[in-house]
Amino acid sequence: MKKITLSLVAALAIGLTANAQTPDVKIGAKAGVNFANINGSDANGDTRTAFHIGAVAEIFINEKFSIQPELLYSAQGMKFDDIDEYYNDNTFITTSNTYTTKLDYITIPVMAKYYIFQGLNVQAGPQFAFNVAAKSAGEDMKDVIKTFDFGLNFGLGYELPLGLFVDARYNLGLSNVTKKIEGETLKAKNGVFQLSVGYKF
């Protein structure tokens, strides 16, 4: 998977270098906040608020349509409550602690963008993600989390003439994030709502 990641990064870098001087390509950077969760019948958590940051390249096919590959670091996962119930001196006691599952990825969204009016655009496209960190309640989870994750992105954006832009996007995970555990695959998929701000040259 590391070779695949390096190949994709190299391909993106070569593409940016080859096209940076053409008027039909814009390059830039973006950053923002993630509202992440893990969805599915085997996941029962709350939203983890985290971040994403990285580079973008927008390749225009015509005035209305473009393709935008991105290379991002995206902190995802969820929060969950661990409830413990027990008796102590004939008294029933309930304690609750909140923990965080941290699943961080290098993500490569490839967005098709259609400009509805001036800078207003709608976006959709696949996302390829590679896990780089996996911890839950402080414990390492790399042995049970899949290295590769696949999903679809849907969003809305607006870009000002000076190059400043904002995006709102939802990533719908399509693959389970965990490996088979004792022969069973848990139903748990990433779901991330992202708000971004960035600038293109």
Secondary structure, 3 states (H helix, E strand, C coil): CHHHHHHHHHHHHHHHHHHCCCCCEEEEEEEEEEEEEEECCCCCCECEEEEEEEEEEEEECCCCEEEEEEEEEEEEEEEEEEEEEEEECCEEEEEEEEEEEEEEEEEEEEEEEEEEECCEEEEEEEEEEEEEEEEECCEECCCCECCEEEEEEEEEEEECCCCEEEEEEEEEECCCCECCECCECCCCEEEEEEEEEEEEC
